[in-house]
Amino acid sequence: MLEKMGEFFDKRLDEYEEHQLNCIESAHEFYEYTALCLPAHPGCSILDLGCGTGLELDEYFRLNPSAKVTGIDLAPGMLNRLREKFFDKELVLILGSYFDVPFGVEQFDAAVSVESLHHFTADEKRPLYEKLRRSLKPGGFFVLTDYFAPSDEEEAFYRKELHRLKAEQSIETDEYYHYDTPLTVEHESECLLSAGFSSVEILKNWSATCVIRAVR
């Protein structure tokens, strides 16, 4: 049974962090590595897409306690938990879809997203990535840590299966429902480049999970 995205995560709030860290291969490593990829200079401004409870921020705030983070998420419970964890940090938390929330122009030193964007198609992500690129300062970059489909065939299968499930449940709205439909790394990279990023580099991978850096 498909569930709306925000409701899905809030229902699982109490076990979310344990699941993410202990049920996903190499999660402890890639959350920490993602934090190491973000800017280290004091007071830098970071945009976090689908921030959840901020698992990569656990390490990042240890490295850079004065960083200013703007987090966007569909799940109010997740945002409340993040606010509780980092009550002494400079946070701006926005309840909403990162597809709809305005980011501004040249506002952020870097952006990050971990285990969130694998729910969307390239056509859905391209305008988001265009908006994201404009929001970065000159020299800014986007760090994307996510898992990816191993082949074009599997990418197509996941998307077809989502359409089947939505038809089965008579879902006709444009709201976001939780179902994983990852792109391949190649298609993700092509999407970022077509959105105007000047370069895209795969920094590290753990099986199906990769860390990608896209430079404004």
Secondary structure, DSSP 4 states (H G I P E B T S, - for coil): ---BHHHHHHHTHHHHHHHHHHHSTTHHHHHHHHHHHS--STT-EEEEET-TT-HHHHHHHHH-TT-EEEEEES-HHHHHHHHHHTTTSEEEEEES-TTTS---SS-EEEEEEES-GGGS-HHHHHHHHHHHHHHEEEEEEEEEEEE-BSSHHHHHHHHHHHHHHHHHTT--S---B----PPBHHHHHHHHHHTT-SEEEEEEEETTEEEEEEE-
